[in-house]
Amino acid sequence: MNIHDVAKKSGLSVVTVSRVINNSPSVREGNRRKVLSAMEELNYQPNSAARSLVRGKTGVIGMSITNFNDSFYDRVIRVVNRKLAEQGYFLALSIAENEDEGVNFLFQKDRVDGIILLSPIEEKEYVEELKRKNIPFVLLDNQLQHEDVPSVVVDNYQGGYEATKHLIGLGHTQIAYIGGPSVFLSVAERKRGYVQALDEAGLTPFGTEYCGFTVSSGYEVAKRWIREDKLPTAIFSGDDFIALGVVQALREEGILVPQDISVVGFDDQQFVGEFYPRLTTVRQPEAQMGSIGVDLLMKLINGEVMPAVVTKLAPQLLVRESTASVRLT
């Protein structure tokens, strides 16, 4: 089947059929319905490459990410992919695991119609390159503020605040914080929320540590605290992997979670609700982040003037089994 068959079936001209296929606003609604009906009856699928040539677009949106080892990224990507598909776009991924890899291969105007940067490592360099090449783009979970780029982030301050308030509400007064690498704004914001909640309750931080976003890093910090006999009654870990390492280290020493020490994580990785104890954590609204990001990018691609607004999304505290009231001695 080809466009001539659709024209014959619908009783309209090839030009009208072409305009319908390319979403031209000049087609009357009645004629549009006739063409779409004929296409459906004939099971006609327009050639996407040909449509891209006609429109002067690639039909591809690029997404740059740092790694796949995180269900937060996985959930954002799935939402973005589904929403782009609904609008006739393909998603191309670039995984920049090494920050020294140089120029991203997707950053070419003949390859993509737009770019989504998810948790970019080389954020400043990427933003400058995309501006220079005049490629529409949006930022998701970024670390820096930009005067002329729309972005979508999670309110990490609120997440840290709610997690700590939860522990305070259980009667804990000795609450420590273990965050990821201090270079990340999200880590600093989660700590800021932690400190604010303590300050409001008239408490001071029991201790703070920074480490990698890994199980082994959390494990090592907790083991050192055990050796130094510096354990608090509750630990807010600014990452689920860190929290799991903490729980493992405590378990090996016969310290029970949550009976002896309460532990809170951050992210709600897909498996943390399946281990014992099921981890109390803060979930990021990744579906909302991905959906809003696509909406913003589509507006930019369509030529709409967008203010450089930072859309800040509220996280959700999920109370499970790894936190409990402080044990009275």
N, C-alpha and C positions, 0 to 999 in steps of 0.2 A: 504494500500500500504506500502511496505517496500523496503529496499535497494536491495533485490533480484529482485523485480519487475522492479526497475529502471535499473538494470544491464541487465535484459532480454530485456527490451524495447530499450535500447541503443545499444545492441549487444556487450557490453563490460563486463569486469570482475567486480565482487563485490569489489575487491581491488581498481580498477580504480575509481569506483563510490565513494568509501570511501575517496579516495584522493581528488577528486573534492569537495566533501562536506566540507572537512577540509582545502580547499585552498592550497593544496600541490603544490609547484612550479614545481614538476617533471612531471606533466601531460601535454601532448601535447595539444595545443590549440584546434585542431580539435576534439579530444576526450572530452575535457572539454565542448565544445559546444554541442556535442551529449548527454552528461549526463545532462546538464542543460535543454536541449530541452525535454528530456524524463521526467525529474522531473516536468517540467511545464505542459506537456500533462497529466501526471498522478496526478497532483496536490499533489505532494509529498513534505511534510514539514519535514526536518530532526529534530530529537529530540534534543532540545537545551541542555538538561542536559547531554545526551550521548556525544554530541560534546564537551562539556566543559570537560568531563572526558578524552576524547581522547587528547585534546589539553593541558590538565593540567591547564586550566583557568576556571574562574567562569562565564564569560560572563556578569559580573556586574561591573559597575562603581559607586562608592559612591560619594555623594556630601554632604558636611557639610555646613549648612547655619545657620544664627542666628535667622531669623524670616521670616514670610510670609507677614507681614504687610507693604509691600513696592512693588510697581509695577516694580521697578528696578530689584529686586530679581526675580520677576515673569518672566520678559522678558528674563533675563539671563538663568533661568532654562528651559524655553521653547525651547530656541535655543540649549542648551546643550542636552536636551532630544531628540530633533529631529535629531541632528547630530549624536548622539550615536546610535540611532535606525537605521540610514542609514548604520552604520558599524556593525550592529548585536549585539549591547550591550543594556542591560537594565540599567536604572538609578535608584539608591536607594538613598533616601534622609534621612538625619539626621538633625533634627532641634534642635540646642543647644541654646535655649532661655535663659537658666540660666547658667552663666559662672562657677557656682560651681557644675555642674552636673557630672564632672569627666571625665573618659575615654569615648571616643566616641565608640559606639558599632560597627561601621563600620570598625574600624581600625584593622581588622584581615585579614591576607593574604588568608585564606580559604573562605572569604566572598566576597571579591572584587578583581579586577585586578588592580585597581588604584583609586585614590581619587582626587577630586577637592574641594579645600577649598575656599569658597566664603565669603568674608568679615569676616574672623575668629576673634572671640573675644580672645580665648586662643591661639593666633597664635604661640608664641614661644614654648609652651608645645606641641601643635599638630605637629609642624614641627619636634621637637626632637623625638616624639613617632613614627612618620611615617618613619623617617630615621632609627631609631633603629630596626623597624620591616621590613625594606627594601621593603616598599610598594611605588610604583611609585606615585607621586602626583605633582600637580601644584597649584599655588596660584592665585586667582582672587580678585582684589580690596583689597589687603592686606595692612597692616600698616607698616611693618618692611621690611628692606632689608636683603636678605640672599645671601651668597656667592655662594651657590651651588644649588639653587632652581629656576627654571624658573617661572616667574610671569607675569600677565597682569593687568595693572592698567590704570586708567583714568588720564590725565594730569589736575589735579585739580587746579594747579597753573594757567594754561592757562584759565580754565573756570572762575576762580575768576577775572582774569585780563580782559577778554573780557566782562564780565558782568559789571564791573566797568567802563571800557572804553565806553561802551554803554551809561551809565548814564552821564559820563563826556561830551560825544558828544551831549547830550541833554541840556547841559548848567548847569548841577548841580555841585555845589561846596561844598555843605554840604551833604556828603554821609556817612551813617553809615553802620556797618556790624554786623549782628547777625549770629553767627555760632552755630553748634552743640557742644557736649562735647569736650573740648580742648584736651582730650587724643587721639583723632583720628588724624592721619596724614592728612587725606583728609580735615579736618576742618582747620588745620594749613596751608595747601597748598592753599586753597581757600582764606584764609585771606592774605597770602603772595602775591597772585596775585592782590588782592584788594589794598593792600598797595603800590605795585609797580606801578599800574596804577595811583594812586593818586600822588605818588612821581614824576612821569614823567610829570604830569600836574601842578606841583608846589603846590599841595594841601596836606592837612593833614587829617587823619581820624577824622570824626565828633564824632564818638563814636563806641566802639566795645563791644559786649556782647556775652556770651556763655550760651547755655541752652540745653534742651533736643530736640531730633528730633521729636517734637510733635506740634500740632496746639495750644494746651493750653500753651506751653512754649513761643511760639512767641506772643501769645495774651497777656500773662503776662508782657513780656518785653515792648511791645508797650504801654500797659496801664500805666506802671510805667513812661515811657518817657513822656506820655501825662500829668500825674499828676505833674511831675517835670518840665513841660514846656521846654523839651529838644528835641523837634522833629526836625529832619533834613528835607531836601526837597526830599531826596531819600534814600531808604534802600536796601542794598544787603543782602538777607537772604540766607545763605549757605545751604538751604534745603527747598523744596516746602511746607512741613507741617508747618514749622516755618513761611514762607511767608503768608500762608493762615490765620494763627492766627493773624499776623500783620494786614492784610487787614480787618479782622473782628473787631478787636479792634478799628481801625481808623473809620470804618463805623459807629460803635455805638456812636462815638463822633461827627459824622457829618463831618468827614474829608474825602474828596473824593480821591479815587485812580483811575486814575493817576493825576487828575486835581490839587490836593493840594500836594500829595506825590506820588512819583513813587516807585514801589516795584518790585524787581527781585528775583526769586527763583533759585533752583538748583535741578536737577534730571529729570524734566518733568514727574511727576507722571501722570498716565493715565487720571485723571479727571480734571487736572488743566486747560486744554484747553476748558472745558465745563462750568465753572462758570463765572459769570461776576464780575469784568473784567477778561477776559481770561489772565492768568498769563504769563508774560514774564519770561523765565527761561533758564537754561542751560541743554541740554540733554546729558546724558551719552551714549556712543556707546555700549550698552549692547549686541546687536547682534554680533558685531565684537568681543567683549570681550569673549563671550561664545564660539564662533566658533574657535578663536585662542587657547583658553584654551584646547578645545578638541583635536585640532591638536597637540599641545605640549604633551599632556598626551599620545596620541597614539604612538608618537615617543618614549617616554620613555618606554612604555610597550613593544614595539617592539625591545628594546635594543639599540636604538640609543643614542649616547653620546651627551647630550644637554648642551650647555653653560648656565650658570645661568644668562640669559639675562632678563632684565626688559623691557617688551613691553609696551610702553606708548602710549595710544590712545587719539586722540584729541576730546574734547567735541564740542557741537554745540550750539551757542546762538540762541534761538528762540524768536524773538521779537513779542509780541502780544499786549494786550491792557492795561497792568498795568504800562506801562512807557510812559512818555510824556515830552515834553520840560518844563523846569523849568518855573514856573509862576512868571512873573515880578511884583514886588510890587512898 
